[in-house]
Amino acid sequence: MPFSAFMACAYFSAVGVTDLVHPSEKIMKHENSKTHLHNSMELGLLGTVNIRAQLDSA
């Protein structure tokens, strides 16, 4: 689902951030977004071992 992450951030890529006084608020809003949290979880699970598959093949 990385493509959806790019689409969600497309606004900032196309328009940019005009409020340079409060960048931490923009970053916090992004980091708390549903898309970012979902993609962070998916990235964390990427490459983890599926124990059930290992037990079935043993």
ABEGO torsion letter per residue (X at the ends): XAAAAAAAAAAAAAAEBABAABAAAAAAAAAABAAAAAAAAAAAABGBBBAAAAAAAX
